[in-house]
Amino acid sequence: MKNHISRVYLSLRGDFPPECVTKSLKLKPSKCIEKGASNAANRVSKISIWNYDVAEGEIIDLYETIDKFYSTFKFLDDELLFLINKYSIESRLVVVLKMVTESNASLPALGLTTQLISFLNTINTSVDVDMYLYED
């Protein structure tokens, strides 16, 4: 039996220098694209993207995974808010769930604590949940 897989990350998108985010937060991004950069297909990026993966892998406890996000960023709220406001950055907490379609597989629950909701509101960050089904 395959297990459900999750990925949780902070995604910052807009017209900003990604190196400023890296320097200010003192975190190495999992994905970093600067506006105007070309990819392997020779497509030019219209926006800058700065992603930081908090967790990726089999779901054991999604609440624990979301809490890891909060623990990583809770003391960076001032820096995040400054950057978001200065560069008009779109900020998202992204949760990706890839779930097996077995009839006997229990589905993961996703919950957000009031503490996390308050924090996300403070840093002007929305939540994006993407769910995919795959067969065993």
PATILO-118089 format. One record per residue: x, y, z of N, C-alpha, C in turn; residue in one letter. Coordinates in steps of 0.02 Angstrom, whole numbers, padded with zeros to 5 digits, always signed. Example, Ala and Ser with C-alpha at 12.3 -4.5 7.8 and 13.67 -1.06 7.14 Angstrom:
<pts>
+00660-00284+00390+00615-00225+00390+00660-00165+00390A+00642-00112+00354+00684-00053+00357+00645+00002+00394S
</pts>
This chain:
<pts>
+00042-00059+00000+00000+00000+00000+00044+00062+00000M+00029+00109-00044+00064+00173-00045+00033+00219+00008K+00072+00266+00029+00048+00314+00079+00034+00381+00047N-00006+00420+00082-00019+00489+00060+00046+00529+00066H+00054+00577+00021+00114+00618+00020+00093+00691+00025I+00132+00730+00062+00117+00801+00068+00179+00843+00055S+00166+00905+00039+00218+00955+00033+00190+01019+00061R+00227+01052+00105+00206+01114+00135+00262+01165+00125V+00244+01223+00096+00295+01273+00084+00266+01344+00083Y+00310+01392+00096+00293+01462+00091+00313+01484+00021L+00267+01517-00014+00280+01541-00082+00271+01616-00084S+00323+01651-00105+00321+01724-00114+00328+01737-00189L+00282+01778-00216+00280+01791-00288+00269+01865-00300R+00303+01892-00351+00293+01962-00368+00354+01991-00403G+00361+02056-00398+00416+02093-00430+00463+02116-00374D+00510+02073-00356+00556+02086-00301+00622+02050-00314F+00675+02073-00283+00739+02037-00290+00741+01979-00239P+00740+01917-00263+00738+01860-00217+00796+01857-00167P+00854+01883-00188+00911+01881-00142+00899+01924-00080E+00856+01975-00085+00839+02016-00027+00799+01975+00024C+00756+01932-00001+00717+01888+00043+00763+01839+00078V+00806+01808+00040+00853+01759+00068+00897+01791+00121T+00923+01850+00106+00966+01885+00154+00928+01907+00216K+00869+01933+00207+00830+01959+00264+00805+01903+00310S+00782+01847+00280+00756+01792+00320+00809+01743+00344L+00868+01747+00312+00923+01702+00329+00903+01629+00320K+00865+01617+00265+00842+01549+00248+00859+01537+00175L+00882+01476+00160+00898+01458+00091+00834+01431+00058K+00812+01463+00004+00750+01441-00028+00757+01374-00063P+00702+01338-00069+00702+01275-00106+00693+01289-00181S+00664+01347-00197+00656+01369-00266+00663+01445-00267K+00702+01469-00314+00713+01541-00318+00721+01560-00392C+00675+01602-00416+00677+01624-00485+00671+01700-00485I+00716+01732-00519+00712+01805-00524+00675+01825-00587E+00634+01877-00580+00596+01903-00637+00645+01918-00694K+00627+01896-00755+00670+01907-00813+00717+01850-00828G+00724+01802-00782+00769+01745-00793+00737+01696-00842A+00779+01663-00882+00755+01612-00930+00763+01543-00899S+00714+01499-00914+00720+01430-00892+00747+01387-00948N+00748+01321-00938+00777+01274-00987+00739+01276-01054A+00674+01294-01051+00633+01297-01112+00636+01366-01144A+00683+01408-01122+00691+01476-01147+00631+01521-01134N+00593+01506-01083+00538+01549-01062+00564+01598-01010R+00543+01660-01018+00565+01712-00972+00514+01720-00917V+00537+01719-00855+00492+01725-00798+00465+01797-00793S+00399+01802-00786+00367+01867-00781+00365+01893-00710K+00380+01849-00662+00380+01868-00591+00439+01834-00557I+00456+01860-00498+00504+01826-00455+00466+01778-00410S+00499+01721-00395+00470+01670-00351+00522+01651-00300I+00501+01647-00238+00544+01625-00183+00503+01576-00142W+00522+01512-00144+00487+01459-00107+00532+01430-00054N+00502+01415+00003+00539+01381+00057+00499+01320+00079Y+00525+01261+00063+00492+01198+00083+00502+01187+00158D+00446+01178+00192+00448+01161+00263+00452+01086+00271V+00414+01050+00231+00413+00977+00235+00388+00948+00170A+00414+00889+00154+00391+00853+00096+00402+00779+00110E+00351+00739+00096+00357+00667+00106+00292+00636+00129G+00297+00575+00155+00238+00540+00178+00205+00577+00235E+00139+00578+00233+00102+00611+00287+00101+00566+00348I+00126+00591+00401+00120+00557+00465+00070+00596+00507I+00081+00659+00512+00036+00702+00550+00037+00771+00517D-00016+00787+00481-00018+00851+00444-00019+00911+00491L-00050+00903+00550-00050+00957+00599+00022+00972+00620Y+00062+00920+00628+00132+00928+00647+00171+00963+00592E+00156+00946+00530+00189+00977+00472+00173+01051+00468T+00110+01069+00477+00089+01139+00476+00121+01177+00534I+00126+01144+00592+00157+01175+00650+00231+01188+00637D+00262+01145+00597+00333+01156+00580+00341+01221+00540K+00293+01235+00496+00293+01299+00460+00291+01357+00510F+00243+01353+00556+00235+01407+00605+00299+01415+00646Y+00328+01360+00667+00390+01363+00708+00448+01394+00669S+00450+01381+00604+00503+01409+00562+00498+01484+00553T+00435+01508+00546+00426+01579+00527+00399+01625+00582F+00379+01598+00639+00346+01640+00689+00389+01698+00714K+00454+01690+00715+00498+01744+00738+00523+01788+00680F+00499+01773+00620+00518+01812+00561+00460+01855+00536L+00409+01863+00577+00349+01899+00556+00364+01971+00535D+00404+02006+00574+00420+02076+00557+00457+02081+00490D+00507+02036+00480+00545+02037+00418+00500+02019+00358E+00458+01967+00366+00413+01948+00313+00365+02004+00294L+00334+02033+00345+00285+02086+00332+00319+02146+00299L+00379+02164+00321+00416+02219+00290+00426+02206+00215F+00451+02145+00199+00464+02128+00129+00400+02125+00088L+00348+02095+00116+00284+02089+00081+00255+02158+00065I+00259+02203+00113+00233+02271+00102+00279+02313+00056N+00343+02308+00066+00390+02348+00026+00386+02331-00048K+00382+02266-00064+00383+02245-00134+00314+02222-00160Y+00261+02231-00121+00194+02208-00139+00195+02134-00160S+00225+02094-00118+00233+02022-00131+00168+01986-00114I+00150+01938-00156+00095+01893-00142+00124+01834-00103E+00098+01823-00043+00124+01771+00001+00072+01717+00012S+00093+01654+00006+00048+01597+00016+00081+01542+00055R+00041+01512+00100+00060+01448+00130+00027+01396+00085L+00068+01355+00052+00043+01305+00005+00048+01236+00036V-00009+01201+00034-00012+01131+00058-00033+01088-00001V+00010+01042-00020-00005+00996-00075-00015+00927-00046V-00072+00896-00061-00087+00829-00038-00095+00783-00097L-00057+00730-00099-00065+00678-00150-00090+00616-00113K-00152+00598-00127-00184+00545-00088-00197+00484-00130M-00186+00425-00101-00201+00362-00135-00276+00353-00137V-00300+00316-00187-00372+00308-00196-00398+00241-00169T-00358+00207-00129-00381+00144-00100-00442+00155-00056E-00488+00109-00060-00550+00118-00021-00538+00112+00054S-00487+00074+00074-00474+00066+00146-00423+00115+00174N-00399+00160+00134-00349+00209+00157-00385+00266+00193A-00362+00282+00253-00392+00339+00288-00365+00403+00258S-00407+00452+00252-00387+00515+00222-00357+00562+00274L-00307+00600+00255-00276+00647+00303-00323+00705+00318P-00318+00729+00378-00357+00789+00398-00311+00849+00395A-00340+00905+00376-00303+00968+00374-00338+01017+00419L-00303+01041+00469-00331+01090+00514-00282+01146+00527G-00309+01205+00540-00268+01263+00555-00288+01289+00623L-00239+01298+00667-00253+01324+00733-00268+01399+00729T-00302+01424+00780-00316+01496+00782-00251+01535+00785T-00201+01508+00819-00135+01540+00823-00105+01548+00753Q-00109+01495+00713-00081+01498+00645-00121+01546+00602L-00187+01544+00606-00229+01589+00567-00214+01661+00584I-00205+01676+00647-00187+01744+00668-00119+01764+00640S-00071+01718+00642-00004+01732+00615-00007+01745+00540F-00043+01703+00503-00050+01712+00431-00082+01779+00414L-00131+01798+00454-00164+01863+00444-00114+01920+00457N-00074+01913+00508-00024+01964+00526+00025+01976+00469T+00045+01923+00434+00094+01930+00380+00061+01930+00311I-00005+01942+00309-00042+01948+00246-00030+01888+00200N-00037+01829+00227-00025+01768+00190-00088+01726+00184T-00104+01706+00123-00162+01663+00112-00141+01590+00114S-00191+01546+00113-00178+01473+00113-00204+01444+00048V-00163+01404+00016-00181+01371-00046-00173+01296-00035D-00228+01258-00040-00226+01186-00031-00241+01153-00098V-00193+01113-00122-00201+01076-00184-00205+01002-00166D-00257+00967-00192-00265+00896-00177-00267+00856-00242M-00229+00802-00242-00226+00759-00301-00237+00687-00278Y-00270+00647-00321-00280+00577-00307-00237+00536-00355L-00208+00482-00329-00171+00437-00373-00186+00366-00352Y-00182+00320-00400-00197+00250-00387-00135+00215-00362E-00147+00166-00320-00093+00125-00292-00062+00082-00345D
</pts>
